[in-house]
Each structure stands twice: as structure tokens, then as C-alpha cells.
Amino acid sequence: MITSETVQLENSRVLLRPLVKKDASFLLKFVKNEPEIWTYSLKQLQTESDLNDYISEALKLKNNGSAYPFIVYDKLKKQYAGCTRFYNIDAVHKTLMLGYTWYGKDFQGTGLNKNAKLLLLEYAFETLQMERVEFRADVNNERSIRAMKSLGCKVEGVLRQNFAIENKRRDSIVLSILKPEWPQCKEVLLNALKQ
């Protein structure tokens, strides 16, 4: 699939490049100074060790072909902003999930995420020829759900108590974009980025 090549996606606003171990130095400030980022996350990153484990796990999944993690660089602010990834990559059924997306608070609501998602979705549908891209979020994470709907994602339903975080069960909303829906979603995204 995509694990055997180096994928770098870029436009005038954002650069997505493969996540590597040494990127922990660019991301540690978010772990140390912005605990609210992890409120709805499946991974509660609180220490440098947590971050190193998070990156190591992502790279392990990349090596086995089931994920492709990116570090996100904001070209406007000239700073690293966070991470995102393709995961649960299924070449047989031509599906993948897009998530594990998080940004520092200074990068949220700035258009950075829409630019990144445009590049990722273009790559998924137009290069990899995926038939379906799935997104999930905690049902209480209204900001993420709004962002996914603004991309054109359709709500498919809720998986009840499908994850446990610190002994508490989480319900996850499932959204997706199908290949036939992508051209219209892309047009909406491009128009939103012009504003």
C-alpha cells in the first residue's frame, strides 16, 4: 500500500511528512503544556515517555502496513502543529480510517486542519483509490464532530462503549466519506478554503 514509500503531502499552508522518532522534540511542548488536547483522546499523553510510546506504537503500525502517521507543519506559522494518520488500512476492501488527529490550541480553528484533510483525502481517494474513508470520535467531542461534518462526512451511527479510557467506557460516533461522494466534498472543502 503506502508503507513502502515516503509520502509527503503539501500545499501552500501545510506540510504533512512521515512521523519519525526524533519528532518527539517538536511535539513535547503540547504534551507538557496543553493537557486539554487529550480530553477525548484514546491515548492520554502526559509525559515525555507517553509521547515516545505513542510515536513508537504509530511507527510499529506503519511497519506492519496498517497505519501511516504524519507530523503536521504549519507553513504560515513556521511551526510543527500536531499529528494525524491513516490507520486500519485495508488494501483488499479499499478502506482506511483517518484520525489520531490533534493540534496545539494555537493551530485549532485556523484552517490548518481543513488544508491537511484536503491533502489526505485527495491522496486516499485519488492516489490510493480508496472506496471509503472512515472517521471516529468520542460522542462528546462536539468540536471534532463539527469539523468532520464540515468536510462532508456522513454520520453512520454510534458504537456504544467500544473503548475504555482509564476504566471509563467511551461511545464513538462513526462518520465516513465514500468515493462517489468525494468530488462534492472536495468542492465544498476547496470553497471553504477560499474564504
N, C-alpha and C positions, 0 to 999 in steps of 0.2 A: 504494500500500500504506500504509505508515505514515510515509513520509518527508515528506509534505506537511502533517503536523500535528505539534503538540508533544505528545509522550506523557510524562506524569508518572505514575508508579505509586507508591502509598504505602499503608502500614498503620501500626500503632502503633509498629513497631520500625524500619522502614526507609523511606527516600525514594529513589526512582530517578528522576533527571531527565536530560534530554538533556545529553550531554557537550559542552562548548564549549571553545574555545582557552584562555580565561583559567583554566580548571580546573587547568591545569598547576601553578599555585601551591599548590593543595590536595594534589596528588599527588607533588610533587617530593621530599618527605621520605622516601617509600617507595623511590624510585629511589636516593637518596643513602645511605640508612641500612639498607636491607633487601635486599641482593643475593640472598638465598636465595629471594625471591619468583620470580625469573626462572630458577631451576634447570631447569624443564621447559618454559619458555615458548618460543614460536617467535620472539619478539622479546626480545632481551637488552638491557634498558634499564639504562644505566649513568651517563648524563649528562643534564643538562637538555635538551640538544639532542636526545638519543634520545627523551625524553618528548615534546617538542614535535613531532617527526617522527611518533611513534606517534599522537598526537592528530590531527595533520593528515591522516594516512592514514585514520584512522577517519572523520573528517568528510568526506573525499573520497568514501569508500564510501557514506556516508549520502546525500550529494548525488546520487550516481548511482543510488540506490534499492536497493543491495544489502546495506546494513547500517543498524543503528540503535544507536549506542553510548550508554551511560548512565554517569553517575557515581553512586556508591553512598554515601549519607549514613546513618550510624548515628544514629538519633534518641535512643537510650538514652545513648550516649556523647557525643552532640552533636559528632560529628566526621565528616569525609569518610573513608571506609574503603578505597575502591578503585574498580574499574571492572568492567563487564560489557557484553555486547552481543548483539543479534540480528545474524546475518550470513548470507550466501548465501541471502537472502530470495528465494523463488521463488513469485510470486503465481499463476502458471499451474498449478503442481503442488501448491500449498498446503503448502509445506515451508519450513523455515528451520532454521538452526543457532543454538545458544545457547552462547556461550563467550567467549573472551578475558576470562575472569573472574579477577580477582586482588584480594586483600585484604592489608592490612598485618597483621603477625603478631598484633597486639593484637585483631584482629577475627575471626581464624580460630577455628573451633570454638566460637563464641559463640551460634549460632543465626541470625546475621545472614544468612548465605548461604541457609539454608532459607527464611527470610522473603522474600528477594529472588527466589529461584527460584519460590516460590509465586506471587508477583505476575506475574513474567514468563511463567510457564506458563499462568496464568489468562488473561492478555492474548493469548497466542499461540493458545490453543485456543478460548477463549470469545468474544473480540472479533474477532480476525483470522480465526477459523475455520480454522486450520491443521489439516492431516491428520497431520503428522509433525513432531516437533522432534528434531533430532539433536545429539549431544554428541560431542566427541572429546577425547582426552588422550594424552599420551605413555604408552606401556605401562608405564613405570617409575614413573609418578606415582600411587602407591598411594593417597595421601590424596584426590586428585581422583576417582579411580575409585570409591573407597568412598563419597564424597559423592554422586556421580551415581547409584550403585546405591541409595543411601538415599532418593533421590527417586522410585524406581520405574523407573528406566531399565533397559532390557534390552540386554544385550551382543549386538551383531550380528557382531562379528569384529574382525580386526586388519588394517589397511593396512600392509603391510611397506615400510619405507624410503620412505615417501611425502613426507617433508620432510627438508631439510638445514639443520642449525643449525651454523654455524661449521665447515663441512666434515665434519660428522658426520651420518650418516643417522639418522632417527628413525622408529620404528614407532608408529603411532597406533591406539589402541583406539577403536572406533565403538560408541556406545550410542544408544538412542532411546526416545522415548515416542510412541505412536500415539494418535490421537484417541479410539478406543474404550477405551484403557487409562487415559486421563486422569482420569475420575471416581474410580477406585480409587486412583490415585496421589495425587490431591488429598486424598482422605480420609486416607491414610497421612500425608501432609505436615501436614495440619491437626492430626491426633492427636499427631504428633511435636512440634509447636509448643506444644501444651498442657502438655507435660511440663516 
